[in-house]
Amino acid sequence: MDFRLTEEQELLLASVREMMQRDFPDEYFRKCDLDRRFPVEFMTAMAENGISLLGVPEEFDGVPADMLTQMLIIEELARMGGTGYLLTNALCVHNMVSWGSREQLEKTVESAQKGIPAYSLLFTEPQAGSDNNLLATTATRSNGKVYLNGQKTFITGARDFPYMLVLARDAEPKDPKRCFTMWWVDPQAPGVKIQDLVKIGWHQISNCEVYFDNVELEESAMVGKEGYGFIHLMKNFEIERLVIAAYACGMARCAYEDAVRYANQRQQFGQSIGQFQMIQEKIVDMAIQIENMHNFVCKVAWQNDNNETLRISSALCKRFCAKTAGEVIDAAMQVMGGVGYTEDVRISRLWRDVRITRMAGGTDEIMVYIAARQILKEYEG
């Protein structure tokens, strides 16, 4: 195993750090968080510097990069206090290359070049989250058109991204086992209503309920193969889980570094608190946890780059990193004491925001369900 970064990766990470320190100090993200505002300037700068175009094919004016490099960048952006989880342009483009139409691909690329993910993913419903069989939003054909009816909830980016990718149940499926299809929807279309949800954290991006009342679509709005919507999404989810794991690891490293600096500065009983053994124990344990998270993310990214299946590993990685990042950030807040619980320092924001990583992209419990079934199968007989 060679743990060294390539020269290109080192230069890329250095350029990210330089740009973040120069143009996007923590005060920028703090203000976006307080104002509950999407960081448009940051996303635009990511595109202008080619960072958010990593992994997008060259034919679409992207920057070639393997999955490992992309995860290193996401982790580094989060380490610097940025919103690395939003950099999913390569995934959006890859999805449309795999099963989108030419028009859908063109729209996705156009948005990616501006630094904005092309679409929000509308999967979860009030009565259907982990249990996809309860999805009730329907797509009904009538007079050569398709009509969407239903409700989606906890939709990330519904107000911030230009399009929507909606998973709906076919009203009259050709195959009962293949009854879900994805549809490309314009949020401005008649019959679409978006309502904001008030969240505990993650204030820099919208989270909404979306209602569909006889939203009329053309057949060309179908994304991928009819009846295979859920199957198409499974590959998307595997990569999304890796992205969340990398983001969580970066957030943990950000909190850890802030806490260690504080431990060197804060004076109590005539010395810095970093000299107290109980504080040192927290710092050492955090360092071990971050090392394990980082190595796990790198291994799963390496598996993807070597065309190995991520079905088990992405679920394990996401579960471990999401839970462990929460533990690290909580410990970092404890090191900082009362000041860590104020909005004057970013650990409080990290502490709020990291909690969603245990739910987004599949809950902790669903990660167990996905991975355990496959692990048990390997040892049957």
C-alpha positions in Angstrom: 0.0 0.0 0.0 1.2 3.5 -0.9 -0.3 6.1 1.3 1.5 9.0 -0.4 -0.5 11.6 -2.4 0.5 12.2 -5.9 2.1 15.5 -6.8 -1.1 16.5 -8.6 -3.2 15.8 -5.5 -0.9 17.7 -3.3 -1.0 20.8 -5.6 -4.8 20.5 -5.9 -5.3 20.4 -2.1 -2.9 23.3 -1.7 -4.8 25.4 -4.2 -8.1 24.6 -2.4 -6.6 25.7 1.0 -5.2 28.9 -0.5 -8.5 29.8 -2.1 -10.5 29.1 1.0 -8.1 31.1 3.2 -8.1 34.0 0.8 -11.7 34.2 -0.4 -13.9 32.2 2.0 -12.9 32.6 5.6 -15.2 31.1 8.2 -17.1 34.4 8.6 -18.5 33.9 5.1 -20.0 30.5 6.0 -21.1 31.7 9.4 -23.1 34.5 7.7 -24.6 32.1 5.2 -25.6 29.9 8.1 -27.2 32.7 10.1 -29.0 34.1 7.1 -30.0 30.6 6.0 -28.6 31.4 2.5 -27.3 29.1 -0.2 -23.5 29.9 -0.7 -23.8 30.9 -4.3 -20.5 32.8 -4.4 -18.7 29.8 -3.0 -20.3 27.4 -5.5 -19.5 29.8 -8.4 -15.9 30.1 -7.3 -15.6 26.3 -7.1 -16.6 26.1 -10.7 -14.4 28.9 -11.9 -11.4 27.2 -10.3 -12.4 23.9 -11.8 -12.8 22.3 -8.3 -16.5 21.4 -8.6 -15.9 20.1 -12.1 -13.5 17.4 -10.9 -14.6 14.0 -12.2 -16.8 15.6 -14.9 -15.6 14.2 -18.3 -13.4 16.4 -20.4 -15.9 16.4 -23.3 -18.2 18.4 -21.0 -15.4 20.9 -20.0 -14.8 19.0 -16.8 -11.5 18.1 -15.1 -10.5 14.4 -15.1 -10.1 13.0 -11.6 -10.5 9.7 -10.0 -12.9 9.1 -7.1 -10.1 9.1 -4.5 -9.0 12.6 -5.6 -12.6 13.8 -5.4 -13.1 12.5 -1.9 -9.8 14.1 -0.8 -11.1 17.5 -2.0 -14.5 17.1 -0.3 -12.7 16.2 2.9 -10.4 19.2 2.6 -13.2 21.6 1.9 -15.1 20.4 4.9 -11.8 20.6 7.0 -11.6 24.3 6.0 -15.2 24.9 7.1 -16.7 24.8 3.7 -19.7 22.9 2.3 -18.0 20.1 0.5 -21.0 17.8 0.5 -22.6 20.1 -2.2 -19.9 19.3 -4.7 -21.8 16.5 -6.5 -21.6 17.8 -10.0 -19.6 14.8 -11.2 -22.2 12.4 -9.7 -25.0 14.3 -11.4 -23.3 14.2 -14.8 -22.3 10.5 -14.3 -25.9 9.7 -13.6 -27.2 11.4 -16.8 -24.4 9.9 -18.9 -25.5 6.5 -17.6 -29.2 6.7 -18.0 -30.3 10.2 -18.9 -31.4 11.6 -22.3 -29.2 13.9 -24.3 -31.3 16.9 -23.3 -31.2 16.0 -19.6 -27.4 15.5 -19.9 -27.0 19.0 -21.6 -29.0 20.6 -18.8 -27.0 18.9 -16.1 -23.7 19.9 -17.7 -24.9 23.5 -18.1 -25.7 23.7 -14.4 -22.4 21.9 -13.4 -20.4 24.5 -15.3 -21.9 27.1 -13.0 -21.0 25.1 -10.0 -24.6 24.2 -9.0 -25.8 20.5 -8.9 -28.4 20.2 -11.6 -31.2 18.6 -9.6 -32.5 17.7 -6.2 -33.4 14.1 -5.7 -37.0 13.6 -4.7 -37.3 10.2 -3.0 -38.5 10.4 0.6 -42.2 10.8 1.3 -44.1 11.4 4.6 -44.9 7.7 4.9 -42.0 6.4 2.9 -38.4 6.8 3.7 -36.4 3.7 4.5 -39.4 1.6 3.3 -39.6 2.4 -0.4 -42.5 0.1 -1.0 -44.8 2.7 0.6 -43.9 5.4 -2.0 -47.3 6.8 -3.1 -46.4 9.6 -5.6 -47.9 8.4 -8.9 -47.2 9.0 -12.6 -50.4 8.5 -14.6 -50.6 8.5 -18.4 -53.5 10.2 -20.1 -53.9 11.5 -23.7 -50.2 11.2 -24.5 -49.1 13.1 -21.4 -47.9 12.0 -17.9 -49.3 13.5 -14.7 -47.5 13.5 -11.4 -49.5 13.6 -8.1 -48.2 13.2 -4.6 -45.9 14.7 -1.9 -42.2 14.4 -1.2 -40.5 15.5 2.0 -37.0 16.3 3.4 -35.9 17.3 -0.1 -32.4 18.8 0.0 -31.8 21.7 -2.4 -35.4 21.9 -3.7 -35.2 25.7 -3.8 -31.5 25.9 -4.7 -31.1 23.6 -7.7 -32.6 24.3 -11.1 -34.4 20.9 -11.6 -35.8 17.9 -9.8 -35.4 14.2 -10.2 -38.6 12.6 -9.0 -39.2 8.9 -8.2 -42.8 8.0 -8.8 -44.9 4.9 -8.8 -46.3 3.9 -12.2 -50.1 3.9 -11.9 -50.3 1.0 -14.3 -47.0 -0.8 -14.3 -46.1 -3.2 -17.1 -44.3 -5.3 -14.6 -45.5 -5.2 -10.9 -41.9 -5.9 -9.8 -40.7 -2.8 -11.8 -43.1 -0.1 -10.8 -40.9 2.9 -10.1 -39.7 5.4 -12.7 -37.8 8.6 -12.5 -39.0 11.9 -14.0 -37.2 15.1 -14.8 -39.3 18.0 -13.4 -39.0 21.8 -13.6 -39.8 23.3 -10.1 -41.5 26.2 -11.8 -44.0 23.9 -13.7 -47.7 24.5 -12.9 -48.9 22.2 -10.1 -45.5 22.1 -8.2 -45.6 23.7 -4.8 -42.5 24.0 -2.5 -42.8 24.5 1.2 -39.7 25.1 3.4 -39.0 23.0 6.5 -37.3 24.6 9.5 -34.2 22.5 10.4 -32.0 22.3 13.4 -28.9 22.8 11.3 -27.5 22.7 7.8 -28.9 26.1 7.2 -26.9 26.8 4.0 -29.2 24.8 1.8 -32.9 24.4 1.7 -34.8 21.4 2.9 -38.4 21.3 1.7 -41.7 19.5 1.2 -42.7 19.4 -2.4 -46.3 18.8 -3.6 -47.4 17.7 -7.1 -50.9 18.4 -8.2 -51.5 17.0 -11.7 -48.1 18.2 -12.9 -48.1 17.6 -16.7 -45.0 16.1 -18.2 -44.0 14.9 -21.6 -42.9 11.3 -22.1 -39.4 12.7 -22.8 -39.2 13.7 -19.2 -38.7 10.1 -18.2 -35.2 9.5 -16.9 -33.6 6.1 -17.6 -35.6 3.0 -18.3 -39.2 2.7 -17.4 -39.8 0.7 -14.2 -36.1 0.8 -13.3 -36.0 4.1 -11.3 -35.2 2.5 -8.0 -32.5 0.3 -9.5 -30.9 3.3 -11.2 -30.8 5.1 -7.9 -29.0 2.3 -6.0 -25.7 3.1 -7.7 -26.2 6.8 -7.0 -26.8 6.1 -3.4 -23.5 4.1 -3.1 -21.5 7.1 -4.2 -23.6 9.5 -2.2 -22.8 7.6 0.9 -19.1 7.8 0.2 -19.5 11.6 -0.3 -21.3 11.9 3.0 -18.5 9.9 4.7 -15.8 12.1 3.3 -17.7 15.2 4.2 -18.2 14.0 7.8 -14.5 13.1 8.1 -13.6 16.6 7.0 -16.0 18.2 9.5 -14.5 16.1 12.3 -11.0 17.2 11.3 -12.1 20.8 11.3 -13.5 20.6 14.8 -10.5 18.6 16.0 -8.0 21.2 14.8 -10.0 24.1 16.2 -10.1 22.3 19.6 -6.4 21.5 19.6 -5.5 25.1 18.9 -7.8 26.2 21.7 -6.2 23.6 24.1 -2.8 25.3 23.5 -4.2 28.8 24.1 -6.7 28.4 27.0 -5.0 28.9 30.4 -6.4 27.4 33.6 -4.6 26.7 36.9 -1.5 28.4 35.6 -1.0 26.4 32.4 -2.7 25.6 29.0 -5.5 23.0 29.3 -3.6 21.0 26.7 -1.2 20.0 29.5 -4.0 18.2 31.4 -4.0 14.5 30.9 -7.8 14.3 30.4 -7.7 16.8 27.6 -4.7 15.0 26.1 -6.7 11.7 26.1 -9.6 13.4 24.2 -7.1 14.8 21.7 -5.4 11.4 21.1 -8.7 9.5 20.8 -10.0 12.1 18.3 -6.8 11.8 16.3 -7.2 8.0 16.1 -10.9 8.3 15.1 -10.1 10.7 12.3 -7.3 8.5 11.0 -9.6 5.6 10.8 -12.3 7.6 9.1 -9.9 9.0 6.5 -8.4 5.6 5.8 -11.9 4.0 5.4 -13.0 6.8 2.9 -9.8 6.4 0.9 -10.2 2.6 0.7 -13.8 2.8 -0.5 -12.8 5.4 -3.1 -9.9 3.2 -4.2 -12.4 0.3 -4.6 -14.6 2.4 -6.8 -11.6 3.4 -8.9 -10.7 -0.2 -9.3 -14.2 -1.2 -10.4 -14.9 -3.2 -7.2 -18.5 -3.3 -5.8 -19.3 -0.7 -3.1 -22.5 -2.4 -2.0 -21.2 -3.4 1.4 -18.2 -1.1 1.9 -20.1 2.2 1.2 -22.7 1.3 3.7 -20.1 0.4 6.4 -18.1 3.5 5.6 -21.0 5.8 5.8 -22.3 4.3 9.1 -18.9 4.4 10.7 -17.9 7.9 9.6 -21.2 9.6 10.3 -21.3 8.2 13.9 -17.6 8.7 14.6 -17.6 12.3 13.2 -20.4 13.1 15.7 -18.3 11.7 18.5 -15.2 13.6 17.5 -17.1 16.9 17.1 -18.8 16.4 20.5 -15.5 15.7 22.1 -14.0 18.8 20.5 -16.8 20.9 21.8 -16.1 19.5 25.3 -12.5 20.6 25.0 -13.6 24.1 24.1 -16.1 24.2 26.9 -18.8 27.0 27.1 -17.3 28.9 24.2 -17.8 25.9 21.9 -21.5 26.1 22.6 -21.8 29.7 21.3 -22.4 30.8 17.7 -19.1 32.8 17.9 -17.1 29.6 17.0 -17.7 27.2 14.2 -17.7 24.0 16.3 -21.3 24.8 17.3 -22.3 24.8 13.7 -20.4 21.6 13.0 -22.0 20.0 16.0 -25.4 20.9 14.6 -24.7 20.0 11.0 -23.0 16.7 11.4 -26.1 15.0 13.0 -27.8 14.9 9.6 -25.1 12.7 8.2 -26.6 9.8 10.2 -29.9 10.2 8.3 -29.1 11.6 4.9 -28.3 9.0 2.2 -29.8 6.3 4.4 -30.1 6.0 8.2 -27.6 4.3 10.4 -30.1 1.5 10.7 -30.6 1.0 7.0 -26.8 0.9 6.5 -26.9 -2.1 8.9 -29.7 -3.7 7.0 -27.9 -3.3 3.6 -24.5 -4.5 4.8 -25.6 -7.2 7.2 -27.7 -9.0 4.6 -24.8 -9.2 2.2 -22.3 -10.2 4.9 -24.5 -13.0 6.1 -24.9 -14.3 2.5 -21.1 -14.6 2.2 -21.1 -17.1 5.0 -24.1 -19.2 4.2 -23.6 -22.9 4.2 
